[in-house]
Amino acid sequence: MAIGRTAGSTKAISFKEAKEIFVAHHDLDEGTNRYALDSLIAANEEADGYWARRDLEYDEIMGIVLPPHAHRSSSGRRVKPLVHRPGIVLADILQALSDDPKPYRARNICAKALRIASEDLRPIFLCRWPINISDHQGLESFSGEHLYHLDGLHRLIGRGMMDLYSQSYLSEFPVQAFIAGE
């Protein structure tokens, strides 16, 4: 079965519905939420308004491409990135953090965010291809079929670090995604 073409219910939705769900779950004055909304708008333009809502399967989740990501310290200094350029597939970052969690623990801001995110079952937002935003520069180098992150990086990594992608867990608590271009 090709990525993005899962058994089960895929519901075509409008961008208006995807945006309403995003805004209902995000304080636009907090963190990078406004940037994430701008990313959704850019993805919508590139996808000509095609969106779908569905639950993801394990292989799709593990193959999600995450863009570069770093937090800023309380003093405003940028800390060592959690995800380096050009990006990484979710399965690979989970393996790297499992092999050596010290760099992860050293990033207290990300560590706290990922712990909280593991309990956060809000939907994630993805697109079928890298879009024309700065975070997605270089992501076209990933071969094969992937979904590309727009919002939900901490939730994706946090759930994985807490081992919440087992088949039994996913059947009870699926990862719901809104996907531009599907």
Number of C-alpha atoms within 10 A of each C-alpha: 6 8 16 19 12 14 11 9 10 16 12 14 17 16 23 12 13 21 16 11 14 22 14 10 12 16 12 15 8 8 11 14 17 15 13 19 19 14 24 25 16 15 27 23 15 17 19 11 17 17 24 22 22 20 22 22 20 14 12 19 21 21 19 22 28 28 23 19 16 15 18 14 13 8 6 8 9 11 15 16 16 17 16 13 15 17 21 19 20 21 16 13 19 20 13 13 16 13 9 10 12 10 14 18 13 12 18 14 16 21 17 13 14 23 17 14 20 19 13 15 15 16 20 19 24 28 27 20 20 24 22 12 11 10 19 22 16 14 20 13 10 14 7 7 14 23 23 24 26 27 24 20 20 20 23 26 24 24 21 22 18 13 12 19 21 10 12 10 12 15 12 8 13 19 23 16 21 30 29 31 18 19
